[in-house]
Amino acid sequence: MARDYKKEYAEFHSKPEQKKRRAQRNTARRRAVAAGTVKKGSKSDIHHRDGNPFNNKKSNLKVVARKANRGKLRVKRQHS
């Protein structure tokens, strides 16, 4: 079954909260490009270590491969 991108945008991506989250992710990427950490068009993502796109501190950001940052949901491991 094909994805209905128009419906997906209307139901999720167009919501104000999601727009703000996306804007913060884009800001983190732009700052990394300006700092020279990544290059425009590179195959790397900017990973938010705590999963919060609003936390754009340097200590919370990490350059990782797309494969490591996208895809299945990561589960945090609990140390016993």
N, C-alpha and C positions, 0 to 999 in steps of 0.2 A: 504494500500500500504506500502510495506517495504521500509525502508530507504536505500539509496545507500551510504554507509559510504566511500567507495573509491572515489566516485565522490565528496562527501561533503569535504573530505580532500583535494582533488586536487583543488577544486574551492575556498576554504576558509582557511582551517587550515594550508595549506602549504605556504601561503603567508608570506614573510619576516616580515611584520608588525605584523601579528597575532602570529608568532613565538616569537617575542620580547615581546609582551604583555603576552603570556603564560609563558615565562621565568620569567617575573617580578612577576606574580602571584605565581609561584612555589618558587621564592626567598622569598616572604613574608611568605609563609607557612613554609619553612625550618627555617627561623629566629624565627618564633613563636614556633616551636618544640624545637629549641635550647634554647630558653628563658624559656621553660617550660610552656608556655601559653596554648598549646594544646599538645596532645600526638599522636604519630604515630598510625594511624588506627582509630582515634576518628571520631565520626559522626559530627564533627564541621567544618565549613568553616571559612576562613579569609576574612572578608568583607572589601572592600575599600569604606569608607564612601562617598568620592567624585566620585566614579566610575572610577577613573583613576588608572590603575594598575602600572603606572610608579611612582606614589606617595606612597612610602613605608615608610613614616614617622610613628612613633608609634601613633601619634595623629590621623592618618587617617585610622588605622587598628582596627578592632573589631572582636572578636570571636562570631560567630552566628551559629545557627543550619542550617544544609543544607537546610531544608525546607524554612527557612526565606531568604536564600541567592540565591536560584536557582528557576527556574520556570518562571512565568510570569514577564514581565518587570515592574519594579517599577516606578511609576510616582512621581516626587518630588512635594510636596504640596507647593503652593504659599501662603504665609501669606499676608492678605490684611490689 
